[in-house]
């Protein structure tokens, strides 16, 4: 299936037909001030300079804990940012890659956290990913702002971040008249009990 791309100021629209693309643009125009910049002329590619590298299932140690003072600093962080940005761009502008198009069933959020995983600060790392149907639409992995006193507290912070993100997504879809059910998953039983206790929601 071919997808048409249209550039509107700082936003790229894609659709499977010209009529659908025009309908989306007309609806946006009725709500916001937008300007049609015409067909997209430049499409980001994914080039990490690894064309001739030997493939591996996981090209790094997933269990390593790296202190801030060891190792060699990355000389050009823009290369990583370019790859991550290109992948994000592809997931947004290529629905045939990110989503099969069989309908949006629900918003599903998954969250997880380690406990005191940073060897320098002993802070935990939160992570979440949110799916719209089968498509991954939002994700995050970052160090928590404070030191958690237990694994339950670290997991609870991760759940709170994930729920805040998927509520924002749910409200966005609601404003677009697309109401879908939402569900969040966490692998820590104590955190689930804490989430259900309104006394803890201060």
PyMOL CGO cylinders between C-alpha atoms (Angstrom):
from pymol import cmd
from pymol.cgo import CYLINDER

trace = [
    CYLINDER, 0.00, 0.00, 0.00, 1.37, 3.41, -0.97, 0.3, 1, 1, 1, 1, 1, 1,
    CYLINDER, 1.37, 3.41, -0.97, 1.11, 6.36, 1.39, 0.3, 1, 1, 1, 1, 1, 1,
    CYLINDER, 1.11, 6.36, 1.39, 0.92, 9.99, 0.30, 0.3, 1, 1, 1, 1, 1, 1,
    CYLINDER, 0.92, 9.99, 0.30, 2.87, 12.55, 2.31, 0.3, 1, 1, 1, 1, 1, 1,
    CYLINDER, 2.87, 12.55, 2.31, 1.94, 16.19, 2.76, 0.3, 1, 1, 1, 1, 1, 1,
    CYLINDER, 1.94, 16.19, 2.76, 4.04, 18.82, 4.53, 0.3, 1, 1, 1, 1, 1, 1,
    CYLINDER, 4.04, 18.82, 4.53, 2.08, 21.33, 6.61, 0.3, 1, 1, 1, 1, 1, 1,
    CYLINDER, 2.08, 21.33, 6.61, 4.39, 23.84, 8.31, 0.3, 1, 1, 1, 1, 1, 1,
    CYLINDER, 4.39, 23.84, 8.31, 5.99, 21.72, 11.09, 0.3, 1, 1, 1, 1, 1, 1,
    CYLINDER, 5.99, 21.72, 11.09, 3.81, 18.66, 10.58, 0.3, 1, 1, 1, 1, 1, 1,
    CYLINDER, 3.81, 18.66, 10.58, 3.78, 15.86, 8.04, 0.3, 1, 1, 1, 1, 1, 1,
    CYLINDER, 3.78, 15.86, 8.04, 0.47, 14.20, 7.13, 0.3, 1, 1, 1, 1, 1, 1,
    CYLINDER, 0.47, 14.20, 7.13, 0.21, 10.79, 5.50, 0.3, 1, 1, 1, 1, 1, 1,
    CYLINDER, 0.21, 10.79, 5.50, -2.76, 8.90, 4.07, 0.3, 1, 1, 1, 1, 1, 1,
    CYLINDER, -2.76, 8.90, 4.07, -3.45, 6.00, 1.74, 0.3, 1, 1, 1, 1, 1, 1,
    CYLINDER, -3.45, 6.00, 1.74, -5.47, 8.12, -0.73, 0.3, 1, 1, 1, 1, 1, 1,
    CYLINDER, -5.47, 8.12, -0.73, -5.50, 11.71, -1.94, 0.3, 1, 1, 1, 1, 1, 1,
    CYLINDER, -5.50, 11.71, -1.94, -9.13, 12.13, -0.85, 0.3, 1, 1, 1, 1, 1, 1,
    CYLINDER, -9.13, 12.13, -0.85, -8.38, 10.97, 2.70, 0.3, 1, 1, 1, 1, 1, 1,
    CYLINDER, -8.38, 10.97, 2.70, -5.35, 13.25, 2.90, 0.3, 1, 1, 1, 1, 1, 1,
    CYLINDER, -5.35, 13.25, 2.90, -7.43, 16.23, 1.78, 0.3, 1, 1, 1, 1, 1, 1,
    CYLINDER, -7.43, 16.23, 1.78, -10.16, 15.35, 4.28, 0.3, 1, 1, 1, 1, 1, 1,
    CYLINDER, -10.16, 15.35, 4.28, -7.66, 15.28, 7.15, 0.3, 1, 1, 1, 1, 1, 1,
    CYLINDER, -7.66, 15.28, 7.15, -6.22, 18.61, 6.05, 0.3, 1, 1, 1, 1, 1, 1,
    CYLINDER, -6.22, 18.61, 6.05, -9.70, 20.19, 5.79, 0.3, 1, 1, 1, 1, 1, 1,
    CYLINDER, -9.70, 20.19, 5.79, -10.57, 19.06, 9.32, 0.3, 1, 1, 1, 1, 1, 1,
    CYLINDER, -10.57, 19.06, 9.32, -7.32, 20.46, 10.70, 0.3, 1, 1, 1, 1, 1, 1,
    CYLINDER, -7.32, 20.46, 10.70, -7.92, 23.70, 8.83, 0.3, 1, 1, 1, 1, 1, 1,
    CYLINDER, -7.92, 23.70, 8.83, -11.36, 24.06, 10.42, 0.3, 1, 1, 1, 1, 1, 1,
    CYLINDER, -11.36, 24.06, 10.42, -9.84, 23.90, 13.92, 0.3, 1, 1, 1, 1, 1, 1,
    CYLINDER, -9.84, 23.90, 13.92, -6.38, 25.45, 13.51, 0.3, 1, 1, 1, 1, 1, 1,
    CYLINDER, -6.38, 25.45, 13.51, -4.52, 27.93, 11.36, 0.3, 1, 1, 1, 1, 1, 1,
    CYLINDER, -4.52, 27.93, 11.36, -2.49, 25.70, 9.05, 0.3, 1, 1, 1, 1, 1, 1,
    CYLINDER, -2.49, 25.70, 9.05, -0.70, 26.23, 5.76, 0.3, 1, 1, 1, 1, 1, 1,
    CYLINDER, -0.70, 26.23, 5.76, -0.29, 23.60, 3.06, 0.3, 1, 1, 1, 1, 1, 1,
    CYLINDER, -0.29, 23.60, 3.06, 3.39, 23.46, 2.05, 0.3, 1, 1, 1, 1, 1, 1,
    CYLINDER, 3.39, 23.46, 2.05, 2.76, 20.91, -0.73, 0.3, 1, 1, 1, 1, 1, 1,
    CYLINDER, 2.76, 20.91, -0.73, 4.07, 17.37, -1.18, 0.3, 1, 1, 1, 1, 1, 1,
    CYLINDER, 4.07, 17.37, -1.18, 6.99, 16.32, 0.99, 0.3, 1, 1, 1, 1, 1, 1,
    CYLINDER, 6.99, 16.32, 0.99, 10.27, 16.68, -0.89, 0.3, 1, 1, 1, 1, 1, 1,
    CYLINDER, 10.27, 16.68, -0.89, 12.75, 15.35, 1.69, 0.3, 1, 1, 1, 1, 1, 1,
    CYLINDER, 12.75, 15.35, 1.69, 12.44, 12.09, 3.60, 0.3, 1, 1, 1, 1, 1, 1,
    CYLINDER, 12.44, 12.09, 3.60, 14.82, 11.20, 6.45, 0.3, 1, 1, 1, 1, 1, 1,
    CYLINDER, 14.82, 11.20, 6.45, 16.90, 8.10, 6.04, 0.3, 1, 1, 1, 1, 1, 1,
    CYLINDER, 16.90, 8.10, 6.04, 18.47, 5.89, 8.70, 0.3, 1, 1, 1, 1, 1, 1,
    CYLINDER, 18.47, 5.89, 8.70, 22.24, 5.84, 8.25, 0.3, 1, 1, 1, 1, 1, 1,
    CYLINDER, 22.24, 5.84, 8.25, 24.35, 4.83, 11.21, 0.3, 1, 1, 1, 1, 1, 1,
    CYLINDER, 24.35, 4.83, 11.21, 27.51, 4.19, 9.25, 0.3, 1, 1, 1, 1, 1, 1,
    CYLINDER, 27.51, 4.19, 9.25, 27.22, 0.47, 9.96, 0.3, 1, 1, 1, 1, 1, 1,
    CYLINDER, 27.22, 0.47, 9.96, 26.57, -0.89, 6.46, 0.3, 1, 1, 1, 1, 1, 1,
    CYLINDER, 26.57, -0.89, 6.46, 29.52, -3.29, 6.52, 0.3, 1, 1, 1, 1, 1, 1,
    CYLINDER, 29.52, -3.29, 6.52, 29.28, -4.31, 10.19, 0.3, 1, 1, 1, 1, 1, 1,
    CYLINDER, 29.28, -4.31, 10.19, 28.79, -7.95, 11.18, 0.3, 1, 1, 1, 1, 1, 1,
    CYLINDER, 28.79, -7.95, 11.18, 25.22, -8.41, 12.47, 0.3, 1, 1, 1, 1, 1, 1,
    CYLINDER, 25.22, -8.41, 12.47, 24.56, -9.52, 16.05, 0.3, 1, 1, 1, 1, 1, 1,
    CYLINDER, 24.56, -9.52, 16.05, 21.35, -10.28, 17.92, 0.3, 1, 1, 1, 1, 1, 1,
    CYLINDER, 21.35, -10.28, 17.92, 22.19, -7.79, 20.70, 0.3, 1, 1, 1, 1, 1, 1,
    CYLINDER, 22.19, -7.79, 20.70, 25.21, -5.60, 19.89, 0.3, 1, 1, 1, 1, 1, 1,
    CYLINDER, 25.21, -5.60, 19.89, 25.81, -4.60, 23.52, 0.3, 1, 1, 1, 1, 1, 1,
    CYLINDER, 25.81, -4.60, 23.52, 25.83, -6.01, 27.03, 0.3, 1, 1, 1, 1, 1, 1,
    CYLINDER, 25.83, -6.01, 27.03, 22.33, -5.46, 28.45, 0.3, 1, 1, 1, 1, 1, 1,
    CYLINDER, 22.33, -5.46, 28.45, 23.44, -6.14, 32.05, 0.3, 1, 1, 1, 1, 1, 1,
    CYLINDER, 23.44, -6.14, 32.05, 26.29, -3.64, 32.21, 0.3, 1, 1, 1, 1, 1, 1,
    CYLINDER, 26.29, -3.64, 32.21, 26.24, -0.82, 34.79, 0.3, 1, 1, 1, 1, 1, 1,
    CYLINDER, 26.24, -0.82, 34.79, 28.32, 2.05, 33.46, 0.3, 1, 1, 1, 1, 1, 1,
    CYLINDER, 28.32, 2.05, 33.46, 29.59, 4.70, 35.90, 0.3, 1, 1, 1, 1, 1, 1,
    CYLINDER, 29.59, 4.70, 35.90, 29.79, 8.25, 34.58, 0.3, 1, 1, 1, 1, 1, 1,
    CYLINDER, 29.79, 8.25, 34.58, 33.57, 8.47, 35.01, 0.3, 1, 1, 1, 1, 1, 1,
    CYLINDER, 33.57, 8.47, 35.01, 34.57, 5.38, 32.98, 0.3, 1, 1, 1, 1, 1, 1,
    CYLINDER, 34.57, 5.38, 32.98, 34.73, 4.88, 29.25, 0.3, 1, 1, 1, 1, 1, 1,
    CYLINDER, 34.73, 4.88, 29.25, 35.30, 7.25, 26.36, 0.3, 1, 1, 1, 1, 1, 1,
    CYLINDER, 35.30, 7.25, 26.36, 32.93, 10.15, 25.81, 0.3, 1, 1, 1, 1, 1, 1,
    CYLINDER, 32.93, 10.15, 25.81, 30.99, 10.14, 22.54, 0.3, 1, 1, 1, 1, 1, 1,
    CYLINDER, 30.99, 10.14, 22.54, 32.68, 12.61, 20.22, 0.3, 1, 1, 1, 1, 1, 1,
    CYLINDER, 32.68, 12.61, 20.22, 29.58, 13.32, 18.12, 0.3, 1, 1, 1, 1, 1, 1,
    CYLINDER, 29.58, 13.32, 18.12, 26.23, 12.81, 19.95, 0.3, 1, 1, 1, 1, 1, 1,
    CYLINDER, 26.23, 12.81, 19.95, 24.39, 14.28, 16.96, 0.3, 1, 1, 1, 1, 1, 1,
    CYLINDER, 24.39, 14.28, 16.96, 24.84, 10.95, 15.12, 0.3, 1, 1, 1, 1, 1, 1,
    CYLINDER, 24.84, 10.95, 15.12, 22.80, 9.08, 17.76, 0.3, 1, 1, 1, 1, 1, 1,
    CYLINDER, 22.80, 9.08, 17.76, 20.20, 11.86, 17.84, 0.3, 1, 1, 1, 1, 1, 1,
    CYLINDER, 20.20, 11.86, 17.84, 19.94, 11.70, 14.05, 0.3, 1, 1, 1, 1, 1, 1,
    CYLINDER, 19.94, 11.70, 14.05, 19.30, 7.93, 14.12, 0.3, 1, 1, 1, 1, 1, 1,
    CYLINDER, 19.30, 7.93, 14.12, 16.72, 8.19, 16.91, 0.3, 1, 1, 1, 1, 1, 1,
    CYLINDER, 16.72, 8.19, 16.91, 15.00, 11.10, 15.17, 0.3, 1, 1, 1, 1, 1, 1,
    CYLINDER, 15.00, 11.10, 15.17, 14.91, 9.26, 11.85, 0.3, 1, 1, 1, 1, 1, 1,
    CYLINDER, 14.91, 9.26, 11.85, 13.33, 6.21, 13.48, 0.3, 1, 1, 1, 1, 1, 1,
    CYLINDER, 13.33, 6.21, 13.48, 10.72, 8.38, 15.18, 0.3, 1, 1, 1, 1, 1, 1,
    CYLINDER, 10.72, 8.38, 15.18, 10.03, 10.08, 11.87, 0.3, 1, 1, 1, 1, 1, 1,
    CYLINDER, 10.03, 10.08, 11.87, 9.55, 6.72, 10.16, 0.3, 1, 1, 1, 1, 1, 1,
    CYLINDER, 9.55, 6.72, 10.16, 7.13, 5.46, 12.79, 0.3, 1, 1, 1, 1, 1, 1,
    CYLINDER, 7.13, 5.46, 12.79, 5.02, 8.60, 12.42, 0.3, 1, 1, 1, 1, 1, 1,
    CYLINDER, 5.02, 8.60, 12.42, 5.05, 8.91, 8.64, 0.3, 1, 1, 1, 1, 1, 1,
    CYLINDER, 5.05, 8.91, 8.64, 4.89, 5.23, 7.67, 0.3, 1, 1, 1, 1, 1, 1,
    CYLINDER, 4.89, 5.23, 7.67, 1.70, 3.69, 9.04, 0.3, 1, 1, 1, 1, 1, 1,
    CYLINDER, 1.70, 3.69, 9.04, 2.34, 0.59, 6.93, 0.3, 1, 1, 1, 1, 1, 1,
    CYLINDER, 2.34, 0.59, 6.93, 5.43, -0.04, 9.09, 0.3, 1, 1, 1, 1, 1, 1,
    CYLINDER, 5.43, -0.04, 9.09, 4.03, 0.89, 12.49, 0.3, 1, 1, 1, 1, 1, 1,
    CYLINDER, 4.03, 0.89, 12.49, 0.48, -0.32, 12.24, 0.3, 1, 1, 1, 1, 1, 1,
    CYLINDER, 0.48, -0.32, 12.24, -1.36, -2.86, 10.09, 0.3, 1, 1, 1, 1, 1, 1,
    CYLINDER, -1.36, -2.86, 10.09, -4.50, -0.68, 9.89, 0.3, 1, 1, 1, 1, 1, 1,
    CYLINDER, -4.50, -0.68, 9.89, -7.02, -3.17, 11.28, 0.3, 1, 1, 1, 1, 1, 1,
    CYLINDER, -7.02, -3.17, 11.28, -8.49, -0.68, 13.74, 0.3, 1, 1, 1, 1, 1, 1,
    CYLINDER, -8.49, -0.68, 13.74, -7.53, 0.86, 17.07, 0.3, 1, 1, 1, 1, 1, 1,
    CYLINDER, -7.53, 0.86, 17.07, -8.53, -1.45, 19.91, 0.3, 1, 1, 1, 1, 1, 1,
    CYLINDER, -8.53, -1.45, 19.91, -7.08, 0.20, 23.03, 0.3, 1, 1, 1, 1, 1, 1,
    CYLINDER, -7.08, 0.20, 23.03, -4.22, 2.14, 24.57, 0.3, 1, 1, 1, 1, 1, 1,
    CYLINDER, -4.22, 2.14, 24.57, -1.88, -0.17, 26.47, 0.3, 1, 1, 1, 1, 1, 1,
    CYLINDER, -1.88, -0.17, 26.47, 0.92, 1.07, 28.73, 0.3, 1, 1, 1, 1, 1, 1,
    CYLINDER, 0.92, 1.07, 28.73, 3.76, -1.04, 30.13, 0.3, 1, 1, 1, 1, 1, 1,
    CYLINDER, 3.76, -1.04, 30.13, 6.11, 0.29, 32.80, 0.3, 1, 1, 1, 1, 1, 1,
    CYLINDER, 6.11, 0.29, 32.80, 9.16, -1.01, 34.62, 0.3, 1, 1, 1, 1, 1, 1,
    CYLINDER, 9.16, -1.01, 34.62, 12.01, 0.27, 36.76, 0.3, 1, 1, 1, 1, 1, 1,
    CYLINDER, 12.01, 0.27, 36.76, 15.19, -1.00, 38.32, 0.3, 1, 1, 1, 1, 1, 1,
    CYLINDER, 15.19, -1.00, 38.32, 16.10, -0.09, 41.89, 0.3, 1, 1, 1, 1, 1, 1,
    CYLINDER, 16.10, -0.09, 41.89, 19.18, 2.03, 42.60, 0.3, 1, 1, 1, 1, 1, 1,
    CYLINDER, 19.18, 2.03, 42.60, 20.66, 0.93, 39.28, 0.3, 1, 1, 1, 1, 1, 1,
    CYLINDER, 20.66, 0.93, 39.28, 22.98, 3.91, 38.77, 0.3, 1, 1, 1, 1, 1, 1,
    CYLINDER, 22.98, 3.91, 38.77, 26.37, 3.13, 40.35, 0.3, 1, 1, 1, 1, 1, 1,
    CYLINDER, 26.37, 3.13, 40.35, 27.13, 6.85, 40.79, 0.3, 1, 1, 1, 1, 1, 1,
    CYLINDER, 27.13, 6.85, 40.79, 23.90, 8.31, 42.23, 0.3, 1, 1, 1, 1, 1, 1,
    CYLINDER, 23.90, 8.31, 42.23, 22.01, 5.13, 43.27, 0.3, 1, 1, 1, 1, 1, 1,
    CYLINDER, 22.01, 5.13, 43.27, 18.97, 6.50, 41.51, 0.3, 1, 1, 1, 1, 1, 1,
    CYLINDER, 18.97, 6.50, 41.51, 16.57, 4.19, 39.71, 0.3, 1, 1, 1, 1, 1, 1,
    CYLINDER, 16.57, 4.19, 39.71, 15.79, 4.18, 36.01, 0.3, 1, 1, 1, 1, 1, 1,
    CYLINDER, 15.79, 4.18, 36.01, 12.16, 4.33, 34.88, 0.3, 1, 1, 1, 1, 1, 1,
    CYLINDER, 12.16, 4.33, 34.88, 10.93, 3.04, 31.58, 0.3, 1, 1, 1, 1, 1, 1,
    CYLINDER, 10.93, 3.04, 31.58, 7.60, 2.81, 29.82, 0.3, 1, 1, 1, 1, 1, 1,
    CYLINDER, 7.60, 2.81, 29.82, 6.17, 2.12, 26.41, 0.3, 1, 1, 1, 1, 1, 1,
    CYLINDER, 6.17, 2.12, 26.41, 2.66, 2.89, 25.23, 0.3, 1, 1, 1, 1, 1, 1,
    CYLINDER, 2.66, 2.89, 25.23, 0.89, 1.13, 22.38, 0.3, 1, 1, 1, 1, 1, 1,
    CYLINDER, 0.89, 1.13, 22.38, -2.06, 2.40, 20.38, 0.3, 1, 1, 1, 1, 1, 1,
    CYLINDER, -2.06, 2.40, 20.38, -3.49, -0.87, 19.17, 0.3, 1, 1, 1, 1, 1, 1,
    CYLINDER, -3.49, -0.87, 19.17, -0.36, -2.74, 18.02, 0.3, 1, 1, 1, 1, 1, 1,
    CYLINDER, -0.36, -2.74, 18.02, 1.66, 0.40, 17.25, 0.3, 1, 1, 1, 1, 1, 1,
    CYLINDER, 1.66, 0.40, 17.25, 4.27, 1.76, 19.65, 0.3, 1, 1, 1, 1, 1, 1,
    CYLINDER, 4.27, 1.76, 19.65, 3.48, 5.49, 19.86, 0.3, 1, 1, 1, 1, 1, 1,
    CYLINDER, 3.48, 5.49, 19.86, 5.30, 6.69, 22.99, 0.3, 1, 1, 1, 1, 1, 1,
    CYLINDER, 5.30, 6.69, 22.99, 8.25, 5.47, 25.02, 0.3, 1, 1, 1, 1, 1, 1,
    CYLINDER, 8.25, 5.47, 25.02, 10.70, 6.74, 27.61, 0.3, 1, 1, 1, 1, 1, 1,
    CYLINDER, 10.70, 6.74, 27.61, 13.68, 5.54, 29.61, 0.3, 1, 1, 1, 1, 1, 1,
    CYLINDER, 13.68, 5.54, 29.61, 15.31, 7.95, 32.02, 0.3, 1, 1, 1, 1, 1, 1,
    CYLINDER, 15.31, 7.95, 32.02, 16.83, 8.22, 35.46, 0.3, 1, 1, 1, 1, 1, 1,
    CYLINDER, 16.83, 8.22, 35.46, 14.47, 9.18, 38.26, 0.3, 1, 1, 1, 1, 1, 1,
    CYLINDER, 14.47, 9.18, 38.26, 14.91, 12.58, 39.91, 0.3, 1, 1, 1, 1, 1, 1,
    CYLINDER, 14.91, 12.58, 39.91, 15.31, 11.25, 43.46, 0.3, 1, 1, 1, 1, 1, 1,
    CYLINDER, 15.31, 11.25, 43.46, 16.65, 8.13, 45.21, 0.3, 1, 1, 1, 1, 1, 1,
    CYLINDER, 16.65, 8.13, 45.21, 13.88, 5.59, 45.88, 0.3, 1, 1, 1, 1, 1, 1,
    CYLINDER, 13.88, 5.59, 45.88, 13.88, 3.85, 49.26, 0.3, 1, 1, 1, 1, 1, 1,
    CYLINDER, 13.88, 3.85, 49.26, 12.46, 0.60, 47.89, 0.3, 1, 1, 1, 1, 1, 1,
    CYLINDER, 12.46, 0.60, 47.89, 11.83, -1.21, 44.63, 0.3, 1, 1, 1, 1, 1, 1,
    CYLINDER, 11.83, -1.21, 44.63, 8.11, -0.58, 45.16, 0.3, 1, 1, 1, 1, 1, 1,
    CYLINDER, 8.11, -0.58, 45.16, 8.68, 3.18, 45.28, 0.3, 1, 1, 1, 1, 1, 1,
    CYLINDER, 8.68, 3.18, 45.28, 10.83, 3.05, 42.13, 0.3, 1, 1, 1, 1, 1, 1,
    CYLINDER, 10.83, 3.05, 42.13, 8.18, 1.01, 40.31, 0.3, 1, 1, 1, 1, 1, 1,
    CYLINDER, 8.18, 1.01, 40.31, 5.42, 3.34, 41.51, 0.3, 1, 1, 1, 1, 1, 1,
    CYLINDER, 5.42, 3.34, 41.51, 7.22, 6.36, 40.07, 0.3, 1, 1, 1, 1, 1, 1,
    CYLINDER, 7.22, 6.36, 40.07, 7.54, 4.51, 36.75, 0.3, 1, 1, 1, 1, 1, 1,
    CYLINDER, 7.54, 4.51, 36.75, 3.82, 3.67, 36.74, 0.3, 1, 1, 1, 1, 1, 1,
    CYLINDER, 3.82, 3.67, 36.74, 2.94, 7.30, 37.56, 0.3, 1, 1, 1, 1, 1, 1,
    CYLINDER, 2.94, 7.30, 37.56, 4.98, 8.55, 34.58, 0.3, 1, 1, 1, 1, 1, 1,
    CYLINDER, 4.98, 8.55, 34.58, 3.43, 5.98, 32.24, 0.3, 1, 1, 1, 1, 1, 1,
    CYLINDER, 3.43, 5.98, 32.24, -0.12, 6.75, 33.37, 0.3, 1, 1, 1, 1, 1, 1,
    CYLINDER, -0.12, 6.75, 33.37, 0.42, 10.50, 33.00, 0.3, 1, 1, 1, 1, 1, 1,
    CYLINDER, 0.42, 10.50, 33.00, 1.59, 9.96, 29.41, 0.3, 1, 1, 1, 1, 1, 1,
    CYLINDER, 1.59, 9.96, 29.41, -1.25, 7.66, 28.41, 0.3, 1, 1, 1, 1, 1, 1,
    CYLINDER, -1.25, 7.66, 28.41, -3.88, 9.95, 29.99, 0.3, 1, 1, 1, 1, 1, 1,
    CYLINDER, -3.88, 9.95, 29.99, -2.51, 12.73, 27.79, 0.3, 1, 1, 1, 1, 1, 1,
    CYLINDER, -2.51, 12.73, 27.79, -2.77, 10.45, 24.76, 0.3, 1, 1, 1, 1, 1, 1,
    CYLINDER, -2.77, 10.45, 24.76, -6.29, 9.36, 25.73, 0.3, 1, 1, 1, 1, 1, 1,
    CYLINDER, -6.29, 9.36, 25.73, -7.40, 12.99, 26.08, 0.3, 1, 1, 1, 1, 1, 1,
    CYLINDER, -7.40, 12.99, 26.08, -5.90, 13.83, 22.68, 0.3, 1, 1, 1, 1, 1, 1,
    CYLINDER, -5.90, 13.83, 22.68, -7.83, 10.99, 21.03, 0.3, 1, 1, 1, 1, 1, 1,
    CYLINDER, -7.83, 10.99, 21.03, -10.97, 12.01, 22.94, 0.3, 1, 1, 1, 1, 1, 1,
    CYLINDER, -10.97, 12.01, 22.94, -10.72, 15.52, 21.48, 0.3, 1, 1, 1, 1, 1, 1,
    CYLINDER, -10.72, 15.52, 21.48, -10.47, 13.90, 18.05, 0.3, 1, 1, 1, 1, 1, 1,
    CYLINDER, -10.47, 13.90, 18.05, -13.73, 11.99, 18.84, 0.3, 1, 1, 1, 1, 1, 1,
    CYLINDER, -13.73, 11.99, 18.84, -11.94, 8.65, 19.08, 0.3, 1, 1, 1, 1, 1, 1,
    CYLINDER, -11.94, 8.65, 19.08, -12.68, 7.07, 22.46, 0.3, 1, 1, 1, 1, 1, 1,
    CYLINDER, -12.68, 7.07, 22.46, -10.66, 3.95, 23.19, 0.3, 1, 1, 1, 1, 1, 1,
    CYLINDER, -10.66, 3.95, 23.19, -10.20, 1.95, 26.42, 0.3, 1, 1, 1, 1, 1, 1,
    CYLINDER, -10.20, 1.95, 26.42, -6.93, 2.19, 28.31, 0.3, 1, 1, 1, 1, 1, 1,
    CYLINDER, -6.93, 2.19, 28.31, -5.00, -0.26, 30.47, 0.3, 1, 1, 1, 1, 1, 1,
    CYLINDER, -5.00, -0.26, 30.47, -1.63, -0.09, 32.27, 0.3, 1, 1, 1, 1, 1, 1,
    CYLINDER, -1.63, -0.09, 32.27, 0.60, -3.01, 33.24, 0.3, 1, 1, 1, 1, 1, 1,
    CYLINDER, 0.60, -3.01, 33.24, 3.24, -3.23, 35.97, 0.3, 1, 1, 1, 1, 1, 1,
    CYLINDER, 3.24, -3.23, 35.97, 5.15, -6.30, 37.17, 0.3, 1, 1, 1, 1, 1, 1,
    CYLINDER, 5.15, -6.30, 37.17, 5.34, -5.32, 40.86, 0.3, 1, 1, 1, 1, 1, 1,
    CYLINDER, 5.34, -5.32, 40.86, 2.45, -6.52, 43.06, 0.3, 1, 1, 1, 1, 1, 1,
    CYLINDER, 2.45, -6.52, 43.06, 3.21, -4.02, 45.84, 0.3, 1, 1, 1, 1, 1, 1,
    CYLINDER, 3.21, -4.02, 45.84, 3.03, -1.18, 43.33, 0.3, 1, 1, 1, 1, 1, 1,
    CYLINDER, 3.03, -1.18, 43.33, -0.34, -2.38, 42.08, 0.3, 1, 1, 1, 1, 1, 1,
    CYLINDER, -0.34, -2.38, 42.08, -1.70, -2.37, 45.64, 0.3, 1, 1, 1, 1, 1, 1,
    CYLINDER, -1.70, -2.37, 45.64, -0.23, 1.09, 46.23, 0.3, 1, 1, 1, 1, 1, 1,
    CYLINDER, -0.23, 1.09, 46.23, -1.81, 2.40, 43.01, 0.3, 1, 1, 1, 1, 1, 1,
    CYLINDER, -1.81, 2.40, 43.01, -5.23, 1.17, 44.16, 0.3, 1, 1, 1, 1, 1, 1,
    CYLINDER, -5.23, 1.17, 44.16, -4.89, 2.80, 47.61, 0.3, 1, 1, 1, 1, 1, 1,
    CYLINDER, -4.89, 2.80, 47.61, -6.25, 6.40, 47.44, 0.3, 1, 1, 1, 1, 1, 1,
    CYLINDER, -6.25, 6.40, 47.44, -4.37, 7.33, 50.63, 0.3, 1, 1, 1, 1, 1, 1,
    CYLINDER, -4.37, 7.33, 50.63, -1.13, 7.07, 48.61, 0.3, 1, 1, 1, 1, 1, 1,
    CYLINDER, -1.13, 7.07, 48.61, -2.29, 9.45, 45.89, 0.3, 1, 1, 1, 1, 1, 1,
    CYLINDER, -2.29, 9.45, 45.89, -1.29, 12.70, 47.52, 0.3, 1, 1, 1, 1, 1, 1,
]
cmd.load_cgo(trace, "trace")
